[in-house]
Amino acid sequence: MGNAIFHKGNIPSLINKIAKNAVGTVPWKRDINLSTGFSSENVTHELGHVFENNFAGGILPATVFGGGPADVMVSFVNGNPSGCLLIRWECTNINTYNEYVTIIGGNYTWPTNEYANHSVADDFAYTFEHTIYGSKFSSDVALGRLVWMEVFLGLTASYLP
């Protein structure tokens, strides 16, 4: 994730406000926009998006168009990532908890109204964030997601120089 570029200030804050009052956003592949008041957990979440995009490779970001590890993780827990219409960072067709369970949640769901419930990309980044922070959050992550992320990160780390 060494190619992440951080932006903080008026324009990133405006972009984040437009994006449903987010503290951070990754508008493309590696740029991270941060508003004031962000936490280390927020940064880790956004780095999860950059990690997904870097891992997937290609010209188009996986966080928008799919095809990255988020799709693999959601499929692993018996979700249907392709059920997220149009873009992976905002599944506009998820309006109820049952729709979330069918499209993203599968057999290992987040609680009702959890941040990860609305998109495939945020499900991955939220799982990444909670796994990185270990005991502080890991009890919040459904077991299937936690196991998948721990194995994925362990395998990925073994290929780093």
C-alpha positions in Angstrom: 0.0 0.0 0.0 3.0 2.2 -0.4 1.4 4.0 -3.3 -1.4 5.5 -1.1 -1.7 9.3 -1.3 -3.3 11.1 1.6 -5.2 14.4 1.1 -6.6 16.5 4.0 -8.2 19.9 3.8 -11.1 21.8 2.3 -11.6 19.9 -1.0 -11.3 16.4 0.5 -13.6 17.4 3.4 -16.2 18.7 0.8 -15.9 15.4 -1.2 -16.4 13.4 2.0 -19.4 15.6 3.0 -21.0 14.9 -0.4 -20.2 11.2 0.1 -22.8 10.8 3.0 -20.7 12.7 5.6 -17.9 10.2 5.4 -14.7 10.9 7.4 -12.7 9.4 4.6 -13.1 8.3 1.0 -11.0 6.7 -1.8 -12.4 8.4 -4.9 -10.4 6.3 -7.3 -7.6 3.8 -6.8 -5.1 5.1 -4.2 -6.0 8.7 -3.2 -7.4 8.9 0.4 -9.4 12.0 1.2 -9.5 12.7 5.0 -11.7 15.2 6.8 -10.8 16.7 10.1 -11.5 14.5 13.1 -10.4 11.2 11.5 -9.1 8.4 13.7 -6.5 5.7 13.1 -9.4 3.3 12.5 -10.7 5.6 9.7 -7.3 5.6 8.1 -7.1 1.8 8.3 -10.5 1.4 6.7 -9.5 3.6 3.8 -6.2 1.7 3.4 -8.4 -1.4 3.1 -9.9 0.1 0.0 -6.5 1.0 -1.4 -5.3 -2.6 -0.6 -8.2 -4.1 -2.5 -7.6 -1.9 -5.5 -3.8 -2.7 -5.5 -4.4 -6.4 -5.1 -7.0 -6.5 -7.9 -4.7 -4.5 -10.2 -6.0 -3.4 -13.6 -7.0 0.1 -14.7 -10.4 0.3 -13.0 -10.7 0.2 -9.2 -12.2 -3.0 -7.7 -13.9 -0.8 -5.1 -16.0 0.6 -7.8 -16.3 -2.1 -10.5 -15.7 -5.3 -8.5 -13.4 -8.2 -9.4 -11.2 -7.8 -6.3 -10.8 -9.6 -3.0 -14.0 -8.0 -1.6 -16.0 -10.0 -4.2 -14.0 -13.2 -3.2 -14.7 -12.6 0.5 -18.4 -12.0 0.0 -18.7 -15.1 -2.2 -16.8 -17.1 0.5 -19.5 -16.3 3.1 -22.2 -17.2 0.5 -23.1 -13.7 -0.4 -23.7 -12.6 -4.0 -21.4 -9.6 -4.8 -22.7 -9.3 -8.4 -26.1 -8.6 -6.8 -24.8 -5.2 -5.9 -26.0 -3.3 -8.9 -23.7 -0.9 -10.8 -21.0 -0.1 -8.3 -19.4 -2.0 -5.4 -19.0 1.0 -3.1 -22.7 1.8 -2.9 -25.2 -0.9 -3.4 -28.3 1.2 -4.2 -30.5 -1.8 -4.3 -30.0 -2.7 -0.6 -32.9 -1.2 1.3 -33.6 -3.8 3.9 -31.6 -6.1 6.2 -32.8 -9.1 4.2 -31.5 -7.7 1.0 -28.1 -7.1 2.7 -28.1 -10.7 3.9 -28.8 -12.0 0.4 -26.3 -9.8 -1.5 -23.5 -9.2 1.0 -24.0 -10.9 4.3 -24.4 -14.5 3.4 -23.9 -16.9 6.3 -21.8 -14.5 8.4 -23.6 -11.2 8.8 -22.9 -7.9 10.5 -25.5 -6.7 12.9 -28.4 -4.6 11.7 -27.5 -1.0 10.6 -23.7 -1.7 10.8 -21.6 0.5 8.5 -20.5 -2.6 6.4 -24.1 -3.5 5.5 -24.5 -1.1 2.5 -21.8 -2.2 0.1 -19.4 -4.9 -0.9 -16.4 -2.5 -0.8 -17.2 -1.2 2.7 -17.8 -4.8 3.9 -14.3 -5.6 2.9 -12.7 -2.4 4.3 -14.6 -2.7 7.5 -13.6 -6.3 7.9 -10.0 -5.3 7.1 -10.1 -2.5 9.7 -11.6 -4.7 12.4 -9.1 -7.6 11.7 -6.1 -5.2 11.8 -7.2 -3.8 15.2 -7.5 -7.3 16.6 -8.9 -7.8 20.0 -10.3 -4.2 20.1 -12.8 -5.1 17.3 -12.3 -8.7 16.2 -15.2 -9.9 18.4 -17.4 -7.7 16.2 -16.5 -9.5 13.0 -18.6 -12.5 12.1 -16.3 -15.6 12.3 -16.4 -16.5 8.5 -15.2 -13.0 7.6 -12.6 -12.9 10.3 -11.1 -16.2 9.3 -11.2 -15.3 5.6 -9.4 -12.0 6.2 -6.8 -13.4 8.6 -5.9 -16.2 6.0 -6.0 -13.7 3.1 -3.7 -11.2 4.9 -1.4 -14.0 6.0 -1.0 -15.4 2.5 -0.6 -11.9 1.1 2.1 -11.0 3.6 4.1 -14.2 2.7 4.5 -12.9 -0.9 5.8 -9.4 0.1 9.5 -8.8 -0.4 
